[in-house]
Amino acid sequence: MDILVILQDASAICNRIMKSNANVLVAYGESYAVAFFRWMPLLRGDATPKGKVYIATTQVEHTAFIFQRNWDTEIFHGSLTFTIHSSELPGFHQFLEKKTPLSIRGDGFMRDFWKQVFECEFLNSDPGDVDGNICTGEEKLESLPGEFFERRMSGHSYSIYNAAYAVAHALHAMYSSRHKHRATLHHFLRGVAFNSSAGDTVSFNQNGEIAAGLDITNWIVFKNQSFHRVKVGQMDPQAAPDQVFNINDDTITWHGWFNQTQPLSLCTESCHPGFSKRVKEGEPFCCYDCIPCPEGEISNQMDLNDCYKCTDENYPNKNQDSCIPKEVVFLSYEEHLGFGLAFMSIFFSCVTALVLGIFMKHHNTPIVKANNQSLTYTLLISLLLCFLSALLFIGQPGKVTCLLRQPAFGIIFSVAVSCVLAKTITVVLAFMATKPGSRMRKWVGKRLASSMVLSSSILQAGICTGWLATSPPFPDADKHSVIDKIVLECNEGSVVLFYCVLGYTCFLAIICFILAFLSRKLPDSFNEAKFITFSMLVFCSVWLSFVPTYLSTKGKYMVAVEIFSILASSAGLLACIFSPKCYIMVLRPELNNKEHLMRRMD
């Protein structure tokens, strides 16, 4: 009845193993557990569980019943076992070879063991009474398969050997003590520490447990049903934290099912670096999907549950499995973009200086006098400074450059646009003053133009002063706008005041454009209004397109966009207003006379 129950349990276990998708089976049971596992090929016919790795606990031994002597044990080839640590004792094999039923008289256990493993009977009196082979007592133990008699020192045998010596040492210590009548054996066992004949130190911890680890052994089964244990690793609780568990994968012999490649007992393959695990709902925890890390995150180990972000100074590589230091960048003179913008700034500055020189050389000519000389010179000087102010935006940002560049740009541009606005109003008032009985004559003059330029510039200077006093620009490092770069830049401090400075300049430009457009049909002697109209059209177009372009760019290219806008708008004012006058003064001097101007008024 007991055998029937055991077979039923074995059959249920066998069915469950066959239906499982797992490649690893942990065998937890008594020493004869392997003997029951050997029923599986018989219970399932030829349908043996392929592709299974058995991992046995310390209690399980490679044993078998006598009637299983010829049963196949190949399914256990390549198995791993956690065994109690053991060492080979000197002379142990010679000791075993001498053990026979004849050498130990009166040992009933030895005679029964001998009869079972060698399938024989001892002769008592009449040989006719013996059914089967006769035991001579000289059979060789080394001829037995390891599952019936393992000649190697096993973990359990080694523990018994050490236990016997530990008790002997404890008894010796107890009888050598002065307090032997009051002390117990257990008290002395706690303090036992000795070296075994194998060279191992045997001692007990504070809980009274032997301070020993576990060996990880690999079972190698041969065709003749014998087997061999190979130590492939160990667990030592007394070792350093990173050395508690050690296993050498290269020394493991796997079953032929796996073609000597390490088996995986997972629903899916391991997630490589650059991916993270996402558990499948309703399935075991080892069943998961491998999903790529989100943009900006990495995983640098196998089977990570979550990806993580790099530090602000690093960025993920292409495979998202490591972090790379970000490159520190800024708009420098050494690169092509910075050098090109600096060259354009200096070139237009030289052109402006040349135009100023031409006007100063011809300062007594009618075409210069007719357009308010001081206003013209102020405009040219402000344009010269506008071109040069672009250089403040190139190079590594510093405290001084960050404080100066935006306020300097805003004030200088306000002066330039104020000069153009003053020129426009002067042209309109001058034409109106030519009408008979006009009261506008008293408004025409240098005082009005100078007052307009001064008042407009002071208002812009006040905005910049408030900006610098409340939230001034400062050097900063942008670590987020560009994924793979740290951009050194000037933080504008107050973005609102920055756009106020820019908006005020654009406001002056729009007023100037409207007035110039309305006065574009004045007589040709006052045709500066036409040139101002074109210049303001260019100026407004540049700065209206600047805002969306500036907001859509990142890093050092934002600075490049602002520099280009400064150069383009300044060049537009210079070309549209002054190129026609320079053409007449340099190439057509015969047109630069009062008679010609009066003739064009008619």
C-alpha positions in Angstrom: 0.0 0.0 0.0 2.9 2.4 0.8 4.6 1.6 -2.5 1.3 2.4 -4.3 1.0 5.8 -2.6 4.6 6.5 -3.4 4.1 5.7 -7.1 1.0 7.8 -7.2 2.9 10.8 -5.8 5.8 10.1 -8.2 3.4 10.0 -11.1 1.8 13.4 -10.1 5.2 15.0 -9.8 6.3 13.5 -13.1 3.2 14.9 -14.9 3.7 18.4 -13.4 7.4 18.3 -14.5 6.5 17.3 -18.0 3.9 20.1 -18.4 6.2 22.8 -17.0 8.1 25.2 -19.3 10.8 25.7 -16.7 14.3 24.4 -17.5 15.4 24.2 -13.9 14.0 21.9 -11.2 14.9 22.3 -7.6 14.8 18.8 -5.9 14.0 19.2 -2.2 13.6 16.0 -0.2 15.2 13.2 1.7 18.3 11.3 0.7 16.3 8.8 -1.4 14.5 11.6 -3.4 16.7 10.8 -6.5 15.6 7.2 -6.3 12.0 8.3 -6.8 12.9 10.6 -9.6 14.3 7.6 -11.4 10.7 6.3 -11.8 9.9 9.1 -14.3 11.2 7.3 -17.5 9.2 4.2 -16.6 6.0 6.2 -15.7 6.2 8.2 -19.0 7.6 5.6 -21.3 10.2 7.2 -23.6 8.8 10.7 -22.8 11.6 11.7 -20.5 11.7 15.4 -19.5 14.1 16.9 -21.9 16.0 20.1 -21.3 15.8 20.0 -17.5 18.5 21.0 -15.0 18.2 19.5 -11.6 19.4 21.5 -8.5 19.4 19.4 -5.4 19.6 20.5 -1.7 22.0 19.2 0.9 19.7 16.3 2.0 19.5 14.8 -1.4 22.0 12.0 -2.3 22.6 10.1 -5.5 21.1 6.9 -4.2 19.0 4.0 -5.6 17.1 0.9 -4.6 18.7 -2.4 -5.4 16.1 -3.2 -8.0 17.1 0.0 -9.8 20.6 -1.2 -10.4 20.3 -1.3 -14.2 17.9 1.7 -14.6 19.1 4.6 -16.7 20.3 7.7 -14.7 21.3 9.9 -17.7 18.6 12.5 -16.8 20.7 13.5 -13.8 23.8 14.1 -15.9 24.9 17.8 -15.4 22.9 18.3 -12.2 24.0 20.7 -9.5 23.9 20.0 -5.8 24.4 22.1 -2.7 26.4 19.8 -0.4 27.9 20.2 3.0 31.5 21.1 2.7 33.9 18.1 2.8 37.6 17.4 2.2 39.4 14.2 1.5 41.0 12.7 4.6 44.4 11.0 4.3 44.1 7.2 4.4 40.4 7.2 4.0 40.4 5.1 0.8 42.8 2.6 2.4 40.5 2.4 5.4 37.5 1.5 3.2 39.4 -1.1 1.2 40.1 -3.0 4.4 36.5 -3.1 5.5 34.9 -6.5 4.7 32.4 -8.7 6.6 35.3 -11.0 7.5 37.3 -8.2 9.1 34.5 -7.1 11.4 33.1 -10.1 13.2 29.6 -9.7 14.6 28.7 -6.7 12.5 25.2 -7.6 11.2 24.8 -4.3 9.3 28.0 -5.0 7.3 26.7 -8.5 6.3 23.3 -7.2 5.3 24.8 -4.4 3.3 27.2 -6.8 1.6 24.4 -9.2 0.6 22.2 -6.4 -0.9 24.8 -4.6 -2.9 26.5 -7.7 -4.2 23.3 -9.8 -4.6 24.7 -12.8 -2.7 24.1 -14.9 0.4 26.6 -16.0 3.0 27.2 -19.6 3.4 26.2 -21.0 6.8 26.4 -24.8 6.6 24.9 -26.6 3.6 25.6 -24.9 0.2 22.4 -26.4 -1.0 20.4 -24.1 1.2 21.8 -21.0 -0.6 19.6 -19.7 -3.4 21.8 -17.6 -5.7 25.4 -16.4 -5.5 27.5 -17.1 -2.5 29.2 -14.2 -0.7 32.9 -14.8 -0.3 33.5 -11.6 1.7 36.3 -10.7 -0.6 34.2 -8.8 -3.2 35.6 -5.4 -4.0 33.8 -2.3 -2.9 35.4 -0.2 -5.7 33.4 -2.4 -8.2 30.1 -1.0 -7.0 28.4 1.9 -8.7 28.6 5.2 -6.8 24.8 5.2 -6.2 25.2 2.2 -3.9 28.6 2.9 -2.4 30.4 6.2 -2.9 34.0 5.8 -2.0 34.6 9.5 -1.8 34.2 11.4 1.5 30.7 12.9 1.3 29.5 15.9 3.2 27.5 13.9 5.6 30.4 11.5 6.3 32.7 14.4 6.8 30.2 16.1 9.2 30.0 12.8 11.3 33.8 12.6 11.3 34.2 16.2 12.5 31.3 15.7 15.1 33.2 12.8 16.6 36.4 14.8 16.9 34.5 17.8 18.3 32.9 15.7 21.1 36.3 14.2 21.8 37.9 17.6 22.1 35.0 18.9 24.3 35.3 15.8 26.6 39.0 16.4 26.9 38.5 20.1 27.7 35.8 19.2 30.3 37.9 16.7 32.1 40.9 19.0 32.1 38.8 21.8 33.6 38.7 22.6 37.3 35.0 23.0 37.1 34.3 19.7 35.4 31.6 18.7 37.9 29.6 21.9 37.5 30.0 22.4 33.7 28.1 20.6 30.9 29.4 19.1 27.7 27.5 21.6 25.7 29.3 24.4 27.4 32.7 23.0 26.2 31.4 22.3 22.7 30.8 26.0 22.1 34.5 26.7 22.6 35.9 23.8 20.6 38.2 24.8 17.7 40.7 22.4 16.1 42.2 21.6 12.7 41.0 18.3 11.1 43.4 15.9 9.5 42.2 17.4 6.1 43.5 20.8 7.2 40.1 22.4 7.8 39.4 24.5 10.9 36.4 23.3 12.8 34.7 25.7 15.2 31.3 26.8 16.3 29.7 30.3 16.0 27.8 32.2 18.8 24.6 30.2 18.0 26.3 26.9 18.5 26.3 26.1 14.8 29.4 24.8 13.0 31.0 27.6 11.0 31.1 25.9 7.6 29.9 26.7 4.2 28.4 24.7 1.3 30.1 23.2 -1.8 28.4 23.4 -5.2 29.1 20.2 -7.0 28.3 19.1 -10.5 27.1 15.5 -11.1 28.7 13.8 -14.1 27.0 10.5 -15.0 28.8 7.9 -17.1 27.4 5.2 -19.4 28.0 2.5 -16.9 25.7 4.3 -14.4 28.6 5.4 -12.2 29.0 9.1 -11.5 31.6 11.6 -10.4 31.2 14.8 -8.4 33.1 17.9 -9.5 33.3 20.9 -7.2 32.4 24.0 -9.3 31.8 26.6 -6.5 31.1 27.3 -2.9 29.1 29.4 -0.4 31.1 30.7 2.5 29.1 32.9 4.9 32.4 34.0 6.6 33.9 35.4 3.4 33.7 39.0 2.3 30.2 40.1 1.0 31.3 39.9 -2.6 32.9 36.4 -2.1 30.0 34.7 -0.2 28.8 33.0 -3.4 31.3 31.8 -6.0 30.7 29.6 -9.0 32.9 28.8 -12.0 30.6 28.5 -15.1 33.4 27.2 -17.3 34.0 24.0 -15.1 30.3 22.9 -15.3 29.4 20.0 -17.5 25.9 20.4 -18.8 23.7 17.7 -20.2 23.9 17.0 -23.9 20.5 18.6 -24.3 22.0 22.0 -24.0 25.0 21.5 -26.3 27.4 22.8 -23.5 25.7 26.2 -23.5 24.4 27.6 -20.2 20.7 26.8 -20.0 18.2 29.6 -19.1 15.1 28.9 -17.0 13.1 31.9 -18.0 10.0 32.5 -20.0 12.0 35.0 -22.1 15.7 35.7 -22.6 17.5 38.1 -20.4 17.0 41.8 -21.1 20.3 43.2 -22.3 21.7 46.6 -21.3 19.6 49.4 -22.9 16.3 47.6 -22.0 14.3 47.1 -18.9 11.9 44.4 -17.8 8.1 44.8 -17.8 6.3 41.9 -16.1 3.5 40.2 -18.0 0.2 40.4 -16.2 -1.2 37.1 -15.0 2.1 35.3 -15.5 5.0 34.3 -13.1 7.5 37.1 -12.2 10.1 35.5 -14.4 7.9 36.1 -17.5 8.4 39.6 -18.8 8.9 41.7 -21.9 12.1 43.6 -22.7 11.3 47.2 -23.6 13.8 49.8 -24.8 14.7 52.5 -22.3 12.9 55.8 -22.8 14.7 58.6 -24.4 17.3 60.1 -22.1 17.5 57.0 -19.8 19.9 54.0 -19.8 20.3 50.6 -18.2 23.9 49.2 -17.9 23.2 45.8 -16.5 21.3 42.7 -17.5 17.7 42.3 -16.4 17.2 45.7 -14.7 13.6 46.4 -13.6 13.9 50.1 -14.5 16.0 52.4 -16.5 17.5 55.5 -15.0 18.7 58.9 -16.1 22.3 60.0 -16.4 23.6 62.9 -14.3 23.3 66.4 -15.8 27.0 66.2 -16.9 26.4 63.0 -19.0 24.1 61.8 -21.7 23.1 58.3 -22.9 25.0 56.7 -25.8 23.3 55.4 -28.9 22.6 52.0 -27.4 21.4 53.5 -24.1 23.6 51.2 -22.1 26.2 53.8 -20.7 26.6 57.5 -20.0 29.0 59.7 -21.9 30.4 63.0 -20.6 28.8 65.9 -22.3 30.9 68.3 -24.4 31.2 71.8 -23.1 30.5 74.3 -25.9 30.0 78.0 -26.6 30.1 80.2 -29.6 33.9 80.7 -29.9 36.2 82.5 -32.4 37.9 79.2 -33.2 34.9 77.6 -34.9 33.7 78.5 -38.4 30.4 80.0 -37.3 32.0 82.3 -34.6 34.9 83.3 -36.9 32.5 84.1 -39.7 30.2 86.3 -37.6 33.2 88.0 -36.1 34.6 88.7 -39.5 31.3 90.1 -40.7 31.1 92.4 -37.6 34.6 93.8 -38.2 34.0 94.1 -42.0 30.8 96.1 -41.6 32.5 98.2 -38.9 35.2 99.1 -41.4 32.6 99.9 -44.0 30.7 102.1 -41.6 34.0 103.9 -40.7 34.7 104.4 -44.4 31.2 105.9 -44.9 31.8 108.2 -41.9 35.1 109.3 -43.4 33.4 110.1 -46.8 30.7 112.2 -45.1 33.3 114.0 -43.0 35.4 114.7 -46.1 32.4 116.1 -48.0 30.8 117.8 -45.0 30.5 121.2 -46.8 28.6 119.7 -49.8 24.8 120.3 -50.1 23.9 116.6 -49.8 25.5 116.4 -46.4 24.2 119.7 -45.1 20.6 119.0 -46.3 20.3 116.0 -43.9 21.4 117.4 -40.5 25.1 116.7 -40.3 25.2 116.0 -36.5 22.3 113.6 -36.8 24.0 111.8 -39.6 27.3 111.5 -37.7 25.5 110.3 -34.6 23.7 107.6 -36.7 26.9 106.4 -38.3 28.8 106.2 -35.0 25.9 104.3 -33.4 25.9 101.9 -36.4 29.6 101.4 -36.0 29.1 100.6 -32.3 26.2 98.2 -33.2 28.5 96.2 -35.4 31.2 96.1 -32.8 28.7 95.1 -30.0 28.2 91.8 -31.8 31.7 90.8 -30.7 30.5 90.8 -27.1 28.3 87.8 -27.9 31.2 85.7 -29.2 33.6 83.8 -26.9 33.2 82.2 -23.5 30.6 84.1 -21.4 32.0 85.9 -18.4 30.5 88.2 -15.7 31.5 91.4 -17.6 30.4 90.3 -21.0 27.1 89.0 -19.7 26.4 92.3 -17.9 27.3 94.5 -20.9 26.2 92.8 -24.1 22.4 93.0 -23.9 22.2 96.5 -22.3 24.9 97.8 -24.7 23.0 96.4 -27.7 19.7 97.8 -26.5 21.0 101.3 -25.8 23.1 101.6 -29.0 20.3 100.3 -31.2 17.9 102.7 -29.5 20.2 105.6 -30.4 20.5 104.4 -34.0 16.7 104.0 -34.4 16.1 107.3 -32.6 18.4 109.0 -35.1 16.5 107.5 -38.0 13.2 108.5 -36.4 14.5 112.1 -35.8 15.6 112.2 -39.5 12.1 111.1 -40.6 10.4 113.7 -38.5 12.9 116.4 -39.6 12.1 115.6 -43.3 8.4 115.8 -42.6 8.6 119.1 -40.7 11.0 120.6 -43.2 8.6 120.0 -46.1 5.7 121.4 -44.1 7.8 124.4 -43.1 8.3 125.3 -46.8 4.6 126.0 -47.2 3.7 129.8 -47.0 2.5 130.9 -43.6 3.4 127.6 -42.0 4.0 127.6 -38.2 6.3 124.6 -38.4 9.4 126.7 -39.1 10.0 127.1 -35.4 10.2 123.3 -34.9 12.7 122.7 -37.6 16.2 122.7 -36.3 19.0 120.7 -34.6 17.4 121.2 -31.2 14.4 119.1 -31.9 16.4 116.2 -33.4 18.8 116.2 -30.5 16.0 116.3 -28.0 14.3 113.3 -29.6 17.5 111.2 -29.8 18.4 112.1 -26.2 14.9 111.4 -24.7 14.4 108.1 -26.6 17.9 106.9 -25.6 17.4 107.9 -21.9 14.2 105.9 -21.7 15.9 102.8 -23.0 18.9 103.4 -20.6 16.4 103.6 -17.8 14.9 100.2 -18.7 18.4 98.7 -18.9 19.4 100.2 -15.5 16.3 98.8 -13.9 17.2 95.4 -15.5 20.7 95.4 -14.1 19.6 96.6 -10.7 16.8 94.0 -10.2 17.8 90.8 -12.2 21.0 91.2 -14.1 22.3 88.7 -16.6 24.9 86.2 -15.4 27.1 83.4 -16.7 25.3 80.1 -16.7 25.6 76.5 -18.0 22.6 75.0 -19.9 22.7 71.2 -19.3 19.3 70.3 -20.7 18.5 72.1 -24.0 21.0 70.0 -26.0 21.2 66.3 -25.1 24.9 65.7 -25.6 26.3 69.2 -24.8 26.7 71.6 -21.9 26.2 75.1 -23.3 27.9 77.9 -21.6 25.7 80.9 -22.0 24.5 84.2 -20.4 21.3 83.8 -18.4 19.3 86.9 -19.2 18.1 87.1 -15.6 14.7 88.7 -16.3 13.3 87.5 -19.6 10.5 90.1 -19.3 12.9 93.0 -19.1 15.0 91.5 -22.0 11.9 91.5 -24.3 11.0 95.0 -23.0 14.4 96.3 -24.2 13.9 94.6 -27.5 10.3 95.6 -27.8 11.0 99.3 -27.1 13.6 99.3 -30.0 11.1 97.7 -32.3 8.4 100.1 -31.2 10.6 103.1 -32.3 11.3 101.3 -35.6 7.6 100.7 -36.3 6.8 104.4 -35.7 9.7 105.4 -37.8 8.5 103.1 -40.6 5.0 104.4 -40.5 6.1 108.0 -40.7 8.6 107.3 -43.5 6.0 105.4 -45.5 3.5 108.2 -45.2 6.1 110.7 -46.3 7.7 108.7 -49.1 6.1 110.9 -51.9 7.7 114.1 -50.8 9.7 116.0 -53.4 12.9 114.4 -54.5 15.1 116.9 -52.7 13.8 115.5 -49.5 13.7 111.9 -50.8 15.5 110.6 -47.7 12.1 109.4 -46.6 12.1 106.8 -49.3 15.5 105.5 -48.1 14.3 105.5 -44.5 11.2 103.5 -45.5 13.3 100.8 -47.1 15.7 100.7 -44.2 12.9 100.4 -41.7 11.2 97.7 -43.7 14.5 95.7 -43.6 14.9 96.4 -39.9 11.4 95.4 -38.9 11.5 92.3 -41.1 14.7 91.1 -39.5 13.5 91.6 -35.9 10.0 90.3 -36.5 11.5 87.0 -37.8 14.1 87.1 -35.0 11.7 86.2 -32.2 10.3 82.8 -33.5 13.7 81.9 -34.9 15.4 82.7 -31.5 12.9 80.7 -29.6 13.1 77.6 -31.9 16.9 77.3 -31.7 19.0 75.9 -28.9 22.4 76.3 -27.5 25.0 78.4 -29.1 22.9 78.8 -32.2 20.5 81.1 -30.2 23.5 83.5 -29.8 24.3 83.2 -33.5 20.7 84.1 -34.4 20.9 87.3 -32.3 24.3 88.3 -33.7 23.0 87.7 -37.3 19.9 89.9 -36.5 22.1 92.7 -35.2 24.4 92.6 -38.2 21.6 92.2 -40.7 19.4 95.1 -39.3 22.4 97.4 -38.9 23.7 96.6 -42.5 20.1 97.3 -43.8 20.2 100.8 -42.2 23.7 101.5 -43.5 23.0 100.3 -47.0 19.5 101.8 -47.6 20.2 105.2 -46.0 23.8 105.9 -46.9 24.6 104.0 -50.1 22.7 106.5 -52.4 24.5 109.5 -50.9 27.9 107.8 -51.0 27.3 107.0 -54.7 26.6 110.7 -55.5 29.5 112.0 -53.4 32.1 109.5 -54.8 30.9 108.6 -58.3 28.6 111.5 -59.3 30.0 114.6 -57.7 28.5 116.8 -60.4 25.1 116.0 -58.9 26.1 117.2 -55.4 25.3 120.9 -55.9 22.6 123.3 -54.9 21.4 124.0 -58.4 20.7 120.3 -59.0 18.8 120.0 -55.7 16.7 123.1 -56.5 16.0 121.8 -60.0 14.6 118.6 -58.6 12.3 120.5 -56.3 10.5 122.0 -59.3 
